[in-house]
Amino acid sequence: MKQLNFSNVEEIIFHDRQVQKRLPHHMLSLFEQWRLAKRVPMLREMGKQAILDFLNGLDEDNIYALEQYFGEKIIVERLNYSIAENIRIPLNESTLCKQLCQIEGFNYFSTWRDENFLYISFWR
């Protein structure tokens, strides 16, 4: 089992052009941004953003292609780097508790509801 996260995705994916060829064509721009950031130190943040966008942009088909290439199961650690997040939860108590317990990293929130749903906006 191989785990892809922010600290190891560069050496596993971004340095290996054979792996990159197995991924969709629209991800090539992320690899080019990362290469440009490696050459130009002023653009270092752009390279980090490309890595985060790559990890969060992987879908099930991409993960399957990586599993076929490496011959083992791939687990992707995604990072939620957004400033705000909105959720809509049905007013079913079991669902409500489960979804609220999954929210981490947001210090502030606002809530409102209608007759069927509870709406929560979280921000950092």
JOCOR-V536818 format. One record per residue. BURIAL is 1 if it has 9 or more other C-alpha atoms within 8 Angstrom, else 0. Layout:
# JOCOR-V536818
burial=BURIAL
burial=BURIAL
This chain:
# JOCOR-V536818
burial=0
burial=0
burial=0
burial=1
burial=1
burial=1
burial=0
burial=0
burial=1
burial=1
burial=0
burial=1
burial=1
burial=1
burial=0
burial=1
burial=0
burial=0
burial=1
burial=1
burial=0
burial=0
burial=1
burial=0
burial=0
burial=0
burial=1
burial=1
burial=0
burial=1
burial=1
burial=0
burial=1
burial=1
burial=1
burial=1
burial=1
burial=1
burial=0
burial=0
burial=0
burial=0
burial=1
burial=1
burial=0
burial=1
burial=1
burial=1
burial=0
burial=1
burial=1
burial=1
burial=1
burial=1
burial=1
burial=0
burial=0
burial=1
burial=0
burial=0
burial=0
burial=1
burial=1
burial=0
burial=1
burial=1
burial=1
burial=0
burial=0
burial=0
burial=0
burial=0
burial=0
burial=1
burial=0
burial=0
burial=1
burial=0
burial=0
burial=0
burial=0
burial=0
burial=0
burial=1
burial=0
burial=0
burial=0
burial=0
burial=1
burial=1
burial=1
burial=0
burial=0
burial=0
burial=1
burial=1
burial=0
burial=0
burial=1
burial=0
burial=0
burial=0
burial=0
burial=0
burial=0
burial=1
burial=0
burial=0
burial=1
burial=0
burial=0
burial=0
burial=0
burial=0
burial=0
burial=0
burial=1
burial=1
burial=1
burial=1
burial=1
burial=1
burial=1
burial=0
